Amino acid sequence: MTDTNHVDQRIYDLYDEYCHSGMTRRDFLQKASAMTIAGVSCLAMAQSLLPRYAHAQTISFTDERIKATYVDYASPDGTSGDMRGYLVQPTTEGPHPAVIVIHENRGLNPYIEDVARRFATMGFLALAPDGLSPVGGYPGNDDDGKILQKNLDQAKLKMDMLNSARFIKTHELSTGKLGSVGFCWGGGTTNYLAAEMGDDLHAAVPYYGAAPSAESVAGITAPVMIQAAEDDKRINAMWPEFEVALVANGKTHERHLYAGTRHGFHNNSTPRFDKAAAELSETRTLEFFKKHLS
């Protein structure tokens, strides 16, 4: 992958806007090509930030420690009433503590499926729901996925995630102990689940996710571990109010801010990936889940 030290900060800022707005890939690349350094277009830098999933797999779907399959289940009051998710179970004898792995703002892409497989190798029953399944599923590329997800009714999409959490919590292979981990949009949705599910959620790990409303924090009973990037102005601006609400309501929480990282540092398919921070955050997440889901 491209050395991130050679990517101009303006391109990172533009990429963040592209990821979290309605900007198309074409517009992103056109705007980047209009930027120059010493008279040279920044287009190559922009292209280097686009995800490369083929190089990012860490756990094969044929790994002997796991069994992976797609499952369908009901989702009352969701987008269509039905949902589909990627279910990964350890091959060791169950039941197992359950973890829901919630995708970014573009549907269930290969990176999130790989994360689900990682948790299964650690002894968890993992479900990665695809919020786009009611409208045909992840389309095979993030650009179309982003558009599809943006156009969904967001309240119904959150209900699909809530129903997914309930499905995996009550699965026959689950112990009934449930943790949630999510990334970007999924991090904000993990915060939503913590506030919405109360005692039915036992641990929450949002990665650089939007904070829930201050008034909803009272509903949180699960311990929360917040994983945050240092260079993430949009998300970090929400932290002071979130922290005040957590403290005021006596909620068990901890926050880890990873120096020198950017939003998306856990995603190993792009140069924003920070290997040291990602591995440390995964170790902390695993220990957190083992403590609260055992």
C-alpha positions in Angstrom: 0.0 0.0 0.0 1.0 3.6 -0.5 3.0 5.3 2.3 0.5 7.4 4.1 3.2 9.9 4.9 3.2 10.9 1.2 -0.5 11.6 1.0 -1.3 15.3 1.3 -3.7 16.1 4.2 -6.0 17.8 1.8 -6.6 14.5 0.0 -7.3 12.8 3.3 -9.9 15.5 4.1 -11.4 15.1 0.7 -11.5 11.3 1.1 -13.3 11.7 4.4 -15.8 14.0 2.8 -16.3 11.4 0.0 -16.8 8.6 2.5 -19.4 10.5 4.5 -21.3 12.5 2.0 -23.1 12.0 -1.3 -19.9 12.7 -3.3 -19.4 10.2 -6.1 -16.1 8.4 -6.8 -15.9 10.4 -10.1 -16.3 13.7 -8.3 -13.7 12.7 -5.6 -11.1 11.8 -8.3 -11.9 14.9 -10.3 -11.5 17.2 -7.3 -8.3 15.4 -6.4 -6.9 15.7 -9.9 -7.5 19.5 -9.7 -5.2 19.7 -6.7 -1.5 19.9 -7.2 1.8 19.6 -5.4 4.7 21.3 -7.1 2.6 21.3 -10.2 1.8 17.6 -10.1 -1.8 16.3 -9.8 -2.8 14.6 -6.6 -4.9 12.1 -8.5 -2.5 9.2 -7.7 -2.7 10.0 -4.0 -6.5 9.9 -4.1 -6.6 6.6 -6.0 -4.3 5.0 -3.4 -6.9 5.6 -0.7 -9.6 3.6 -2.4 -10.2 0.2 -0.7 -8.4 -2.9 -1.9 -10.3 -5.8 -0.3 -8.4 -8.6 -2.1 -5.3 -7.7 -0.2 -7.1 -7.2 3.2 -8.3 -10.7 4.1 -6.8 -12.1 7.3 -9.0 -15.1 7.9 -10.1 -17.3 5.0 -13.7 -18.5 4.8 -12.2 -22.0 4.6 -10.3 -21.6 7.9 -10.8 -24.9 9.9 -11.5 -23.0 13.1 -14.8 -21.5 11.8 -17.9 -22.3 9.8 -19.3 -19.3 7.8 -22.7 -19.1 6.1 -25.3 -16.5 5.2 -28.6 -16.7 7.1 -32.0 -15.1 6.6 -34.2 -14.0 9.5 -37.3 -11.8 10.2 -36.9 -8.1 10.9 -40.3 -6.6 11.9 -40.7 -2.9 11.2 -37.4 -2.9 9.3 -36.8 -1.9 5.7 -38.6 -4.9 4.2 -39.5 -7.2 7.2 -36.6 -9.6 6.3 -32.9 -9.5 6.8 -29.8 -11.4 5.8 -26.5 -11.6 7.6 -23.1 -13.3 7.6 -23.0 -15.8 10.4 -19.7 -17.2 11.5 -19.4 -19.8 14.3 -16.4 -21.4 15.9 -16.0 -25.1 15.1 -15.5 -25.8 18.8 -18.5 -27.0 20.8 -20.9 -24.3 21.8 -22.8 -22.4 22.9 -20.7 -19.3 22.5 -21.0 -15.7 23.6 -22.4 -13.6 20.7 -21.1 -10.6 18.9 -22.8 -8.5 16.3 -20.4 -6.8 13.9 -21.9 -3.7 12.3 -20.7 -2.4 9.0 -19.8 1.1 7.8 -22.1 3.3 5.7 -21.9 1.1 2.6 -23.3 -2.3 3.5 -21.6 -5.6 4.3 -18.3 -5.4 2.4 -15.5 -8.0 2.5 -13.6 -6.1 5.2 -16.5 -6.5 7.7 -17.0 -10.1 6.8 -13.3 -10.7 7.6 -13.8 -9.0 11.0 -16.6 -11.3 11.7 -14.4 -14.3 10.9 -11.7 -12.9 13.2 -14.1 -12.9 16.2 -15.2 -16.4 15.4 -11.6 -17.6 15.6 -11.5 -16.0 19.1 -14.5 -18.1 20.3 -17.4 -15.8 19.6 -20.6 -16.5 17.6 -20.4 -13.6 15.2 -23.1 -12.1 13.0 -22.4 -9.3 10.5 -25.8 -8.1 9.2 -26.1 -6.6 5.8 -28.3 -3.5 6.0 -28.6 -3.5 2.3 -30.0 -7.0 2.1 -33.6 -5.8 1.8 -32.7 -3.8 -1.3 -30.6 -6.5 -3.0 -27.5 -6.7 -0.7 -24.1 -5.2 -0.8 -23.7 -4.5 -4.6 -20.0 -5.5 -4.8 -18.5 -2.0 -4.6 -18.6 0.7 -1.9 -19.7 3.5 -4.2 -23.0 1.9 -5.1 -23.3 0.6 -1.5 -22.9 4.1 -0.1 -25.7 5.4 -2.3 -28.0 2.5 -1.5 -27.5 2.9 2.3 -27.9 6.7 2.2 -31.3 6.3 0.4 -32.7 3.9 3.0 -35.1 5.0 5.7 -32.6 5.4 8.5 -35.0 4.6 11.3 -36.0 1.3 9.6 -32.3 0.5 8.9 -31.6 0.9 12.6 -34.5 -1.4 13.4 -32.9 -4.0 11.1 -29.7 -3.8 13.2 -31.7 -4.0 16.4 -33.5 -7.1 15.1 -30.2 -8.6 14.0 -28.9 -8.1 17.5 -31.9 -9.9 18.9 -31.6 -12.7 16.4 -28.0 -13.5 17.3 -28.5 -13.1 21.0 -31.3 -15.7 21.0 -29.6 -18.0 18.5 -29.4 -21.7 19.5 -25.6 -21.5 19.5 -25.5 -18.3 21.7 -25.1 -18.2 25.4 -27.4 -15.2 25.5 -24.5 -12.9 26.3 -24.2 -10.2 23.5 -21.6 -7.7 22.6 -21.7 -5.2 19.7 -18.8 -3.8 17.8 -19.2 -1.4 14.9 -17.2 0.8 12.6 -18.0 4.4 11.5 -21.7 4.2 10.8 -21.6 0.9 12.7 -19.9 2.6 15.6 -22.8 5.1 15.9 -25.2 2.2 15.6 -23.4 0.3 18.3 -24.0 3.4 20.5 -27.7 3.3 19.4 -28.0 -0.4 20.4 -26.4 0.3 23.8 -29.0 3.0 24.5 -31.9 1.1 23.0 -31.3 -2.5 24.3 -30.5 -1.7 27.9 -29.9 -4.9 29.9 -30.1 -7.1 26.7 -26.7 -5.8 25.5 -23.7 -6.7 27.7 -20.8 -4.9 26.1 -20.4 -2.2 23.4 -17.3 -1.2 21.4 -17.9 1.6 18.9 -15.1 2.5 16.6 -15.1 6.2 15.7 -18.9 6.2 15.7 -21.3 9.1 16.2 -22.3 9.7 19.8 -25.9 9.0 20.8 -28.1 11.8 21.9 -27.3 12.9 25.5 -30.8 12.1 26.7 -30.6 8.5 25.4 -27.5 7.7 27.4 -29.6 7.1 30.5 -30.8 3.9 28.7 -27.3 2.4 28.5 -26.4 -0.4 30.9 -23.7 -2.2 29.0 -20.1 -1.2 29.6 -18.8 0.9 26.7 -15.3 1.0 25.2 -14.9 3.8 22.8 -12.2 3.4 20.1 -11.2 6.8 18.7 -8.8 8.2 16.1 -6.7 11.2 16.9 -7.3 12.9 13.6 -11.1 12.7 13.4 -12.6 16.1 14.0 -16.1 15.2 13.1 -16.4 12.4 15.6 -14.2 13.8 18.3 -16.2 17.0 18.4 -19.1 14.9 19.8 -17.0 13.4 22.6 -17.2 16.1 25.3 -21.0 16.1 25.4 -21.1 12.3 25.3 -18.6 12.1 28.1 -20.6 14.5 30.3 -23.7 12.4 29.7 -21.9 9.1 30.5 -20.5 10.5 33.7 -23.7 12.2 34.8 -25.6 8.9 34.4 -22.9 6.8 36.1 -22.2 4.7 33.0 -19.2 2.3 32.9 -17.0 3.5 30.1 -13.5 3.9 28.8 -12.1 5.7 25.8 -8.9 5.0 23.9 -7.5 7.6 21.6 -4.9 6.3 19.2 -2.1 8.8 18.5 -1.4 9.6 14.9 -4.4 7.7 13.5 -7.2 8.8 11.2 -10.9 7.9 11.0 -11.0 4.3 9.7 -7.6 3.2 11.1 -8.9 -0.3 11.7 -9.9 -0.9 8.1 -6.9 -2.7 6.6 -8.1 -2.3 3.0 -7.0 1.3 2.7 -3.8 3.3 3.6 -5.6 4.9 6.5 -5.0 1.5 8.2 -2.6 1.8 11.2 -1.4 -1.7 12.0 -0.2 -1.1 15.5 -3.3 0.8 16.5 -5.6 -1.7 14.9 -3.9 -4.7 16.6 -3.9 -2.9 20.0 -7.6 -2.0 19.6 -8.5 -5.6 18.7 -6.6 -6.9 21.7 -8.5 -4.4 24.0 -11.8 -5.3 22.4 -11.2 -9.0 22.8 -10.3 -8.6 26.5 -13.3 -6.4 27.0 -15.7 -8.9 25.5 -14.1 -11.8 27.3 -14.6 -9.9 30.6 -18.2 -8.9 30.1 -19.5 -11.8 28.0 -18.2 -14.7 29.8 
